[in-house]
Amino acid sequence: MTVTIRPAAAGDEAALAAVAAATFPLACPPHTTEEAKASFIGAVLSEARFAEYLADDGRRLLIAEDGDGSAVGYTMVNLGEPADEDVRGALRLRPTAELSKCYVLPGHHGEGVASGLMAESLDAAVAAGAEGMWLGVNQENARAQRFYGKHGFERVGTKRFLVGDRYEDDFVMERAL
């Protein structure tokens, strides 16, 4: 299957939100309630929020599309110093960028889409002047941890991540660029 990865742009909000709504729940631990997932999607992954992200000069969004132009995955890179104190304390490399989102629709797992998105995201961070990239991944998401490890990320700390009204425990992973 041919997949094209390109910078997301105005007009991609609906496609990004649809992929986000389909994939975010897959990364949640089993105890996460449907209500918490829906609340997070509505607050953070809506079309309106993607419009804000696309207009933000401190973010880089990439979209992966299959041969017929349908979105099958996306990433979001946040440039600059993290707001979270635990993350700031754990990171070793500055300036930094966060790989905030990296999701691919389940029907496209194993096709190299995520690796392509990762490579383009790393390139976007380098082009913006970052020396390192970090991410947070749920401590129960072993599959994602293996993927990130395969791409050079290693655990450097922990942080908490709010989904609904419950904090989840994440590993902070970082790699040099």
Protein Blocks (a to p, Z undefined) as FASTA:
>chain_A
ZZddddddehilmmmmmmmmmmmmmmpcfklcfklmmmmmmmmmgmklmmmmmmpmkbcc
dddddfkopafbdcdddedjdfblklmmmpmbdcddddfbccddfklgonlmmmmmmmmm
mmmmmmnopabdcddddfklmmlmmmmmmnopacfbdcdddehjaccddddddddZZ
